[in-house]
Amino acid sequence: MRQIFLDTETTGLDPNQGHRIIEIAAIEMNNRQLTQNHYHTYLNPERDIDSAAQEVHGITLEFLQDKPLFKNVASEFLNFIKDSEIIIHNAPFDVGFINMELGKISFDKLEAHAFSIFDTLKLAKEIRPGQRNNLDALCKAYDIDNTSRSFHGALLDAQLLGDVYLSMTRGQEAFSIDFAQSSDMLNLKDVNQDGLIVINPNSEELQAHNDFILNLKIKNQ
């Protein structure tokens, strides 16, 4: 399944108080392999940034003045994440902001565009009950280098989240099926015109089938 690691930066903590998204990043993973495909943009929030928030991400209003509005990038963003499992650390926060932005332009909520939404903070609390489970703490716990994270940033944080998620779910690779290996194991020989896989029987299976047919004929005589 295609999965997307997503993160945002905002002007403050509460979309219900008029705060807006100023940065959004989404990084693609296919079959537990991070790809080079990603979506990233800064946004003009058309409002001031709280000083406390700016201390966290270091993004200034001056820097954002020439950046696009959310409504100008919404379709591109939604096309990128469409029908994927979206993986977010503390999902209610980011989803709340994204749904606020989508609502302002009369778009359906994020849940309507994604296949599903997975919260890694919830998973971390189940794996590490009673411990700090913010992204920095998880990077330290799983020996992931986050020394470049002097400020929060959506793109960097999405990348780190990908590494954290893979570490927290290590071992699931055993459940993935390698098609080439399974094809050899199943002795797949051909695919018919309808796209159905044809599995040719071996000599023992053919003999067992012939014996079964012969026994049927004898019983019906």
N, C-alpha and C positions, 0 to 999 in steps of 0.2 A: 504494500500500500504506500502511496505517496504521502509523506508527512511534511509538515511545515513547522519550523520553530519560529515563533513570533514574539516580538517585544515592541513596546512603545515608550516614548518619553512624552511628558505632558507639562502643562503650565502650572499644575497643582494637583491636589489629591482627589478632588470630587467633581465629576462631570455635572452633577446636579447644582453646583455652584457656578456654573459657567466656564469651568476649565476645559481646555482643548488639547488635542494631540499636536505635538510639534515635531515628532519623529516617529517613523514606523519602519520596521524591518522584518522581513520574512525570509527564512533560509530553507531550502529544499533538501529532503532526504528521501532516497529510494532504496528499499530493501536494506535498511540500516547502513547505508552508505551516503555520507554527505556529498552533495554535488556542488558544482560551481554556480548553479542557478539560484539567484536570490532577487528579492525586491527590496529596495531601500529608498526612502525619500524623507526630506525635511519638509515641514509645513508651516505656513504663515498662520498663526492662531487668531490674528486680528484682535488681540487683547494682550494685556501685560502678563509677564511671567512672575509668579511668586518668588520672592528671594530665596526661600527655603528650597524650592524646587530647583532653582538655578544653581544653588550650591551643590546639588546632587549631580546634575547632568552637565552643567557648564555651558548651556546653550543660551545665547543672548537674543533679545528681540531684534537687535540691529542685524544680526546674522540672518534672521528669518524674514526680513522685510521683502526680499525678492523671491522668496520660495512660493510654490503653488499653494492654493487653498485645497482643503481636503476634497471638496466637491469636484475639483479638476482632475484628481487622481483616483477617485473612488472606483471607477469601472476597471481601471488597470490593476489596481490592488486586488479587487474581488476576482478578476480573471486569473490572477496568479495563484490565489489560495483555493480556488473553486474545487469542491468535491474532495478535498484533502483532509486528513486528520490534522488539526491544528494543536500544537503543543506549546503551552504557555506556563510560565512560572507565576503563580498567583493569578490564575485565569480570570476571576471575577473583576479584578481591577482593569485589565486591558480590554476585556470583552465589554465592560460597562462603558468605557470611553469610546470604543469603536462603534458600539450600538448607538451611542449618543450622536456621534458624527453622522452615521448612516441615517438616523431618524431625522436629522436636520434637512437632509436632501430627499426624504421620502423613499429611502431604500429599505429593503428587508433587513432584518437583523443578521448578524454574522452567522448565527446558527443555521440560517436558511441557505447559506452559500457553502458551508463546510460540511464534510462528511460527519465529523465529530470534533469535539474540543476536549483536550486532555490537560489536566492541571498537574504539573510536576511538583508543586508545593504540597498538594494533598498526598501524592505518592511518597515524597520525602518524609512527611510526618508519620506515615505508616511504617517506613523503613527505619527511621531514626526518631522514635517518639521521645519527647522531652528535650530535644536538642535544637540548637539554632539551625534553621534550614533555609536561610536566605542564599542567594546565589554565591556570594563570597564564601560562606561557610561550607557549602557543598563542593565548591572548587577545592577548598582546602582538604575536605574529607576524602575526595577522590583523586587528589594529587593532580589537579588540572591547573596549568599555569594561567593565572589571571593578573600578572604583574603589570600588564598594560592598562588595567582598569582603574586609572586614577579618578575618572568620572564614569558615571553610568552613561551608556550609549546604546541605542536600540540595536544597532548592527553587531557591535561587539558582544552585547549581552545575549543576543540570539545565537551567536556562534558558541559562546560558552555554555549556553543552555543545551545545545546539541551535544556537546561533550559530556555534560553532566547527565543528560538523559541516557546516553549510551552506556555510561558507567553504572547508573542505577539499575538499568535493565539488562545488564550483562548476563549472558547465558541464554537469552532468547534466540540467539543465532542458531542454536541447536534445533529450534522448532521450524526454522525456515527451510524450504525445500529447494534444493538445487536442481533445476529442471534437467540439466545435462546428465547428472548422476542418476536421477530417478528414471530417465529414459533408458539408460543402459541397464539399470536394475530390472526394469519392466520388459526389457527386450522389445522396445518399440521399433517397428520396422517401416511403417508407412503412415501417411495421413490421406484419407480419401477425399473426394471432391467436396464433400460436405463439411470438411474441416474436422472430422472425427478421427481420433487416433485409432489405428488398427494394430492390435497386439496379436502377432502370429503365434500359434501354439507350437510347443516343441514336440519331438517325436513321441515321448511318453504320453503327453496329453492327447495327441492324435490317436494313439493306440487305445487309450482309455475311452475316447469318444467312439471309436469304431466298435469296440467290444460292447459298449452300452447300446448302440444301434442294433448290433447283431442279436443281443439278448432280447430286445424289444420285438424284433422280427420273429424270433423263435416262440415267444410267448403268444404272439398273435396268430400263429399258424394253426 
